[in-house]
Amino acid sequence: MGVIREKSAKLLSGEISTRELHPLLFSGESEEVADGVMFFRWFANVTAVRTGEGLVLIDTGAYFNQRATMELIRKFSPDRINTAIYTHGHVDHACGTPAILEEARTRNLARPRIVGQKGVAARFDRYKRTLGYNNVINTRQFSRPSSFPSEYVYPDTYFDTQLNVVAGDHKFECHHARGETDDHCWVYLPQRKTLFTGDLIIWAAPNAGNPQKAQRYAREWAEALRTMARLGAEVLLPGHGYPVFGALNVRHVLNDTAEFLQSLYDQTLAMMNGGTSLDEVIHSVRPPDNLSGKPYLQSVYDEPEFIVRNIWRLEGGWYDGTPSHLKPATEAQRGAEIAALAGGVDKIVARAREKLDAGDLAIAAHLADWAVAAAPDDKAAHEVRSKIYQARADAEQSTMAHGIFHSTALDSAAKAGIPAPEDRRSF
């Protein structure tokens, strides 16, 4: 058994947790997971398939390590890269292409065919318009400086719902499915009974909420997973994390993830249809108990509460049911009024410290935010706010919540003139 197969088995059995082998940690490991199918365990996974007409790549990896990705591919095979298929247009999956094109020019080879769902072009266009915003949110999400790409290699072959990509004797069946993105596609290689899910499977609770990113589609995501589960695939290659081996394991992972999403969707819609406010919905909806312990559905990246918010946004808009939130006063105005009622910002700061000491971090965070809104230059307010949000960051399991809370702690520490809090997590 190879290292990748061994780690996959240990993850499925619970011998190793996804906290230890986080799906976003990249190792550079590679292994032939089916005949002629080489899997590269990267930040976002890349797979190369050997065909009679050269290599076909499923995703090309991230922009920041594209040359290292090419080196891994070339250790597997010197064959010309015939085709690259984007599972979606996220920059960690579709931005290793420039190094591939550079190599083709250097070797005087024909340019590879680039295949993507038709929505990829609109995504790349949006990324160009929102370059600064994406730098800000990715720096905050991953607790490290981000430099988003400004140029992209667009597909030259687009499809709408389904396309068969043929190379030699291999047929790659590409299917569009809205899920984490609106331009997502999953790929099935029937000759090898190998399924490439892209980010529809990531060895974590589905990234269907992400509070800082564009709309996600939980219901259609679940439908796509159930369709994939009926294929009889024996190897599942996810967008992040390790492969899943064995038809029974593949089917369980797909159907369990579908049930996870469908349950959150159904519960949320039922409460929305009953006239419930968003506040009550997000504090009531939970994944099924029988799925909460599954090793591939842990909230190490996204989390159910954020998924529920995204379902609300998709099906109901942004109004949350609280009338004062429709046309609110500014944060500064609200903070000043609360400070006046409390008898001064110092009283709010003192109460925030009490709640921090008591471990009531959610209320402590509200208090700290009010204090800073009322007195944005108050160092004592920023000091307690930094401590509160770092405590929240340390207590969180998901990358999303951790990143936002830690960045807030850093911001207030700088404004308070105190040492920056240590980040104890990789993701």
C-alpha positions as CSV (number, residue, x, y, z in Angstrom):
1,M,0.0,0.0,0.0
2,G,1.4,3.4,-1.0
3,V,1.6,6.4,1.4
4,I,-1.4,8.1,0.0
5,R,-3.6,5.0,0.2
6,E,-2.4,4.4,3.7
7,K,-3.2,7.9,4.8
8,S,-6.6,7.8,3.2
9,A,-7.4,4.6,5.0
10,K,-6.3,6.0,8.4
11,L,-8.4,9.2,7.8
12,L,-11.5,7.1,7.0
13,S,-11.0,4.9,10.1
14,G,-10.5,7.9,12.3
15,E,-6.9,6.9,13.2
16,I,-5.8,10.2,11.8
17,S,-8.0,13.3,12.0
18,T,-8.5,16.1,9.4
19,R,-7.1,18.5,12.0
20,E,-3.8,16.6,11.8
21,L,-4.0,16.3,8.0
22,H,-5.9,19.4,7.1
23,P,-7.3,19.3,3.6
24,L,-5.5,22.5,2.7
25,L,-2.0,21.4,3.9
26,F,0.0,20.4,0.8
27,S,2.7,17.8,1.0
28,G,3.8,17.4,-2.6
29,E,3.1,13.6,-2.3
30,S,2.2,11.8,-5.5
31,E,0.9,8.3,-6.2
32,E,-0.5,6.4,-9.1
33,V,-4.0,5.7,-7.9
34,A,-5.2,3.9,-11.0
35,D,-3.5,2.6,-14.2
36,G,-1.9,5.7,-15.7
37,V,-3.6,8.1,-13.3
38,M,-1.1,10.1,-11.2
39,F,-2.5,12.0,-8.2
40,F,-0.6,15.0,-6.8
41,R,-1.4,16.0,-3.2
42,W,-1.1,19.8,-3.4
43,F,-2.8,22.8,-1.9
44,A,-5.4,22.1,-4.5
45,N,-5.0,18.7,-6.0
46,V,-3.8,18.1,-9.5
47,T,-4.1,14.8,-11.5
48,A,-2.3,13.8,-14.6
49,V,-3.7,10.9,-16.8
50,R,-1.5,9.2,-19.4
51,T,-3.3,8.7,-22.7
52,G,-2.2,7.7,-26.2
53,E,-2.2,11.4,-27.2
54,G,-0.3,12.8,-24.3
55,L,-1.3,13.8,-20.7
56,V,-4.7,15.1,-19.7
57,L,-4.6,17.2,-16.5
58,I,-7.6,17.6,-14.2
59,D,-6.9,21.1,-12.8
60,T,-3.6,22.8,-13.1
61,G,-3.1,23.9,-9.5
62,A,-2.4,27.3,-7.9
63,Y,-0.6,30.3,-9.3
64,F,1.9,30.6,-6.4
65,N,3.6,27.2,-6.9
66,Q,2.9,26.5,-10.6
67,R,6.5,25.7,-11.5
68,A,6.8,23.2,-8.6
69,T,3.6,21.6,-10.0
70,M,5.2,21.3,-13.4
71,E,8.2,19.6,-11.8
72,L,6.0,17.0,-10.2
73,I,4.2,16.3,-13.4
74,R,7.5,15.9,-15.3
75,K,8.7,13.4,-12.7
76,F,5.7,11.3,-13.7
77,S,5.9,11.6,-17.5
78,P,7.7,13.6,-20.2
79,D,4.7,13.3,-22.5
80,R,3.2,16.4,-24.0
81,I,0.3,17.9,-22.1
82,N,-2.6,17.4,-24.5
83,T,-5.5,18.9,-22.4
84,A,-6.2,20.6,-19.1
85,I,-9.7,20.5,-17.7
86,Y,-10.7,23.0,-15.1
87,T,-13.1,21.7,-12.5
88,H,-13.8,25.4,-11.7
89,G,-12.2,28.8,-11.9
90,H,-10.9,29.2,-8.4
91,V,-7.3,30.4,-8.4
92,D,-5.9,27.4,-6.6
93,H,-7.3,25.1,-9.3
94,A,-7.0,26.9,-12.6
95,C,-4.0,29.2,-12.2
96,G,-1.1,26.9,-12.7
97,T,-1.7,27.0,-16.4
98,P,0.9,29.7,-17.3
99,A,3.8,27.4,-16.5
100,I,2.3,24.7,-18.7
101,L,2.0,27.1,-21.7
102,E,5.5,28.4,-21.0
103,E,6.9,24.9,-21.2
104,A,5.0,24.2,-24.4
105,R,6.5,27.3,-26.0
106,T,10.0,26.4,-24.8
107,R,9.7,22.9,-26.2
108,N,8.1,24.1,-29.4
109,L,5.0,22.0,-28.7
110,A,1.4,22.6,-29.6
111,R,-0.5,24.6,-27.0
112,P,-2.6,22.3,-24.8
113,R,-6.4,22.5,-25.1
114,I,-8.0,24.2,-22.1
115,V,-11.5,23.0,-21.2
116,G,-13.9,24.7,-18.8
117,Q,-17.5,25.2,-18.1
118,K,-18.8,28.4,-19.7
119,G,-19.1,30.3,-16.4
120,V,-15.3,30.2,-15.9
121,A,-14.9,33.2,-18.2
122,A,-17.3,35.4,-16.2
123,R,-15.5,34.3,-13.0
124,F,-12.1,35.4,-14.3
125,D,-13.6,38.7,-15.5
126,R,-15.0,39.2,-12.0
127,Y,-11.7,38.4,-10.4
128,K,-10.0,41.1,-12.5
129,R,-12.7,43.7,-11.3
130,T,-12.3,42.7,-7.6
131,L,-8.5,42.2,-7.4
132,G,-8.1,44.4,-4.3
133,Y,-11.0,42.9,-2.5
134,N,-9.8,39.4,-3.1
135,N,-6.4,40.3,-1.7
136,V,-8.0,41.7,1.4
137,I,-10.3,38.7,2.1
138,N,-7.7,36.0,1.3
139,T,-5.2,37.7,3.6
140,R,-7.8,37.7,6.3
141,Q,-9.1,34.2,5.6
142,F,-5.7,32.4,5.6
143,S,-3.9,34.7,8.1
144,R,-1.1,35.4,5.7
145,P,-0.5,38.0,3.0
146,S,-2.3,37.2,-0.3
147,S,-1.4,38.4,-3.7
148,F,-4.3,37.4,-6.0
149,P,-3.4,36.9,-9.7
150,S,-4.4,39.7,-12.2
151,E,-4.2,37.6,-15.4
152,Y,-5.8,34.3,-16.3
153,V,-5.6,31.6,-18.9
154,Y,-9.2,31.3,-20.2
155,P,-10.5,28.1,-21.6
156,D,-10.5,27.7,-25.4
157,T,-13.1,24.9,-25.2
158,Y,-16.3,25.7,-23.3
159,F,-19.3,23.6,-22.5
160,D,-22.7,24.3,-20.9
161,T,-24.1,21.1,-19.3
162,Q,-21.9,18.1,-20.5
163,L,-18.9,17.4,-22.7
164,N,-16.9,14.3,-23.5
165,V,-13.2,15.1,-23.9
166,V,-11.5,12.4,-25.9
167,A,-7.7,11.8,-25.9
168,G,-6.5,8.5,-27.3
169,D,-8.7,5.7,-26.0
170,H,-9.7,7.8,-22.9
171,K,-13.0,9.5,-22.6
172,F,-13.3,12.1,-19.9
173,E,-17.0,12.8,-19.1
174,C,-17.4,16.4,-17.9
175,H,-20.6,17.4,-16.2
176,H,-21.6,20.9,-15.0
177,A,-23.1,21.2,-11.5
178,R,-23.6,24.3,-9.5
179,G,-22.1,23.7,-6.0
180,E,-19.2,25.6,-4.4
181,T,-19.2,27.7,-7.6
182,D,-21.6,28.3,-10.5
183,D,-19.0,27.2,-13.0
184,H,-18.2,23.8,-11.4
185,C,-17.7,20.6,-13.2
186,W,-17.0,17.1,-12.1
187,V,-15.3,14.6,-14.4
188,Y,-15.6,10.8,-14.7
189,L,-13.1,8.5,-16.4
190,P,-15.1,5.3,-16.9
191,Q,-12.1,3.3,-18.3
192,R,-10.5,3.7,-14.9
193,K,-13.6,4.0,-12.8
194,T,-12.1,7.2,-11.4
195,L,-14.1,10.2,-10.4
196,F,-12.7,13.7,-10.2
197,T,-15.0,15.8,-8.0
198,G,-13.1,19.1,-7.8
199,D,-14.3,21.0,-4.7
200,L,-17.6,19.2,-4.5
201,I,-15.6,16.9,-2.1
202,I,-12.8,18.4,0.1
203,W,-12.4,16.1,3.1
204,A,-14.3,18.6,5.3
205,A,-17.8,19.9,5.7
206,P,-18.7,21.4,2.3
207,N,-17.4,24.9,1.5
208,A,-21.0,26.0,0.9
209,G,-21.1,28.9,3.3
210,N,-17.8,30.9,3.1
211,P,-18.9,34.3,4.5
212,Q,-16.5,36.3,2.4
213,K,-17.0,34.7,-1.0
214,A,-19.7,34.6,-3.7
215,Q,-22.9,32.6,-3.6
216,R,-22.9,28.8,-3.2
217,Y,-25.6,26.3,-4.1
218,A,-26.3,23.7,-1.5
219,R,-29.4,22.0,-3.0
220,E,-27.9,21.5,-6.5
221,W,-24.6,20.4,-4.9
222,A,-26.4,17.6,-3.1
223,E,-28.1,16.6,-6.3
224,A,-24.7,16.4,-8.1
225,L,-23.3,14.2,-5.3
226,R,-26.2,11.8,-5.6
227,T,-25.7,11.5,-9.3
228,M,-22.0,10.8,-8.8
229,A,-22.8,8.2,-6.2
230,R,-24.7,6.1,-8.8
231,L,-21.7,5.8,-11.2
232,G,-19.9,3.0,-9.3
233,A,-16.6,4.8,-9.2
234,E,-13.9,2.9,-7.4
235,V,-11.5,5.9,-6.9
236,L,-12.6,9.4,-5.9
237,L,-10.1,12.2,-6.3
238,P,-11.2,15.3,-4.4
239,G,-10.3,19.0,-4.9
240,H,-8.5,19.0,-1.5
241,G,-7.3,16.3,0.8
242,Y,-6.7,12.6,0.0
243,P,-8.4,10.2,-2.4
244,V,-11.1,7.8,-1.4
245,F,-10.6,4.2,-2.5
246,G,-13.1,1.4,-2.9
247,A,-16.6,1.7,-4.4
248,L,-18.4,1.3,-1.1
249,N,-16.3,4.1,0.5
250,V,-16.8,6.4,-2.5
251,R,-20.5,5.9,-2.4
252,H,-20.7,6.6,1.4
253,V,-18.7,9.8,1.1
254,L,-20.8,11.1,-1.7
255,N,-24.2,10.2,-0.3
256,D,-23.3,11.3,3.3
257,T,-22.1,14.7,2.0
258,A,-25.3,15.0,-0.1
259,E,-27.5,14.2,3.0
260,F,-25.5,16.7,5.1
261,L,-26.2,19.5,2.6
262,Q,-29.8,18.5,1.9
263,S,-30.7,18.4,5.6
264,L,-29.3,21.9,6.2
265,Y,-31.2,23.1,3.1
266,D,-34.5,21.5,4.1
267,Q,-34.4,22.7,7.7
268,T,-33.6,26.2,6.6
269,L,-36.3,26.3,4.0
270,A,-38.9,24.9,6.5
271,M,-38.1,27.7,9.0
272,M,-38.1,30.4,6.3
273,N,-41.5,29.2,5.1
274,G,-42.7,29.4,8.7
275,G,-41.7,33.1,8.9
276,T,-38.8,32.6,11.2
277,S,-36.0,35.2,11.4
278,L,-32.5,34.5,10.3
279,D,-31.2,34.9,13.9
280,E,-33.4,32.0,15.0
281,V,-32.6,29.9,11.9
282,I,-28.8,30.1,12.3
283,H,-29.1,29.2,16.0
284,S,-31.4,26.3,15.4
285,V,-30.4,24.4,12.2
286,R,-27.9,21.6,12.8
287,P,-26.5,18.8,10.6
288,P,-28.0,15.3,11.3
289,D,-26.5,13.6,14.4
290,N,-25.6,10.5,12.4
291,L,-23.2,12.6,10.2
292,S,-21.6,14.9,12.7
293,G,-18.9,12.4,13.5
294,K,-18.0,11.5,9.9
295,P,-14.3,12.1,9.4
296,Y,-14.9,13.7,6.0
297,L,-17.6,16.1,7.3
298,Q,-15.7,17.9,10.1
299,S,-16.0,21.7,10.2
300,V,-12.3,22.3,9.7
301,Y,-12.7,24.8,6.8
302,D,-16.3,26.0,6.5
303,E,-19.1,25.3,9.0
304,P,-22.8,24.6,9.0
305,E,-23.9,28.0,10.4
306,F,-22.3,29.7,7.4
307,I,-23.9,27.3,5.0
308,V,-27.3,28.2,6.5
309,R,-26.6,31.9,6.0
310,N,-25.8,31.2,2.4
311,I,-29.0,29.2,1.8
312,W,-30.9,32.1,3.3
313,R,-29.1,34.6,1.0
314,L,-29.8,32.4,-2.1
315,E,-33.5,31.7,-1.3
316,G,-34.6,34.8,0.6
317,G,-32.3,37.7,0.0
318,W,-30.3,39.7,2.5
319,Y,-33.0,41.0,4.9
320,D,-32.8,39.0,8.1
321,G,-36.2,39.7,9.6
322,T,-35.1,42.3,12.1
323,P,-36.7,45.6,11.1
324,S,-34.0,47.8,12.5
325,H,-31.5,46.1,10.3
326,L,-33.3,47.1,7.1
327,K,-32.0,50.7,7.3
328,P,-29.7,50.7,10.3
329,A,-27.8,53.5,12.0
330,T,-24.1,53.4,11.5
331,E,-21.9,51.2,13.8
332,A,-20.4,54.4,15.3
333,Q,-23.9,55.8,16.1
334,R,-25.0,52.5,17.7
335,G,-21.8,52.2,19.6
336,A,-22.1,55.8,20.9
337,E,-25.7,55.3,22.0
338,I,-24.8,52.0,23.9
339,A,-21.8,53.8,25.5
340,A,-24.1,56.6,26.7
341,L,-26.6,54.1,28.1
342,A,-23.8,52.2,29.9
343,G,-22.3,55.3,31.4
344,G,-19.2,55.5,29.2
345,V,-16.9,53.4,27.0
346,D,-14.9,52.4,30.0
347,K,-18.0,50.6,31.4
348,I,-18.4,48.6,28.2
349,V,-14.7,47.7,28.2
350,A,-14.9,46.6,31.9
351,R,-17.9,44.4,31.1
352,A,-16.2,43.0,28.1
353,R,-13.3,41.9,30.3
354,E,-15.7,40.3,32.7
355,K,-17.3,38.3,29.9
356,L,-13.9,37.3,28.5
357,D,-12.8,36.1,31.9
358,A,-16.1,34.1,32.2
359,G,-15.5,32.5,28.8
360,D,-18.6,34.1,27.3
361,L,-16.8,35.0,24.2
362,A,-19.7,35.8,21.8
363,I,-21.1,38.4,24.1
364,A,-17.6,39.7,25.0
365,A,-17.1,40.3,21.2
366,H,-20.3,42.3,20.8
367,L,-19.3,44.5,23.8
368,A,-15.8,45.0,22.4
369,D,-17.1,45.9,19.0
370,W,-19.5,48.5,20.5
371,A,-16.7,50.0,22.5
372,V,-14.5,50.4,19.5
373,A,-17.4,51.7,17.4
374,A,-18.0,54.4,20.0
375,A,-14.4,55.2,20.5
376,P,-12.2,54.0,17.6
377,D,-9.0,55.5,19.1
378,D,-9.5,54.1,22.6
379,K,-6.4,51.9,23.3
380,A,-8.1,50.1,26.2
381,A,-11.0,49.2,24.0
382,H,-8.7,47.8,21.3
383,E,-6.6,45.9,23.9
384,V,-9.6,44.0,25.2
385,R,-10.9,43.5,21.7
386,S,-7.7,42.0,20.6
387,K,-7.7,39.6,23.5
388,I,-11.3,38.6,23.0
389,Y,-10.9,37.9,19.3
390,Q,-7.7,36.0,19.7
391,A,-9.5,33.8,22.3
392,R,-12.3,33.3,19.8
393,A,-9.7,32.4,17.1
394,D,-8.0,29.9,19.4
395,A,-11.4,28.3,20.1
396,E,-12.6,27.9,16.5
397,Q,-12.2,24.8,14.4
398,S,-13.0,26.2,11.0
399,T,-10.5,28.1,8.9
400,M,-13.2,30.7,8.0
401,A,-14.0,31.8,11.6
402,H,-10.4,31.5,12.8
403,G,-9.1,33.7,10.0
404,I,-11.6,36.5,10.5
405,F,-11.2,36.5,14.3
406,H,-7.4,36.4,14.2
407,S,-7.2,39.2,11.7
408,T,-9.5,41.3,14.1
409,A,-7.2,40.5,17.0
410,L,-4.2,41.7,15.0
411,D,-5.9,44.9,13.9
412,S,-6.9,45.9,17.4
413,A,-3.5,44.9,18.8
414,A,-1.8,47.3,16.4
415,K,-4.2,50.1,17.4
416,A,-3.7,49.4,21.1
417,G,0.1,49.4,20.7
418,I,0.5,45.9,22.2
419,P,2.4,42.9,20.8
420,A,0.6,41.0,18.0
421,P,-1.1,37.8,19.3
422,E,0.5,34.6,18.2
423,D,-1.3,32.5,15.6
424,R,-1.1,28.9,16.7
425,R,-2.7,27.4,13.6
426,S,-1.6,26.7,10.1
427,F,-5.1,26.9,8.7
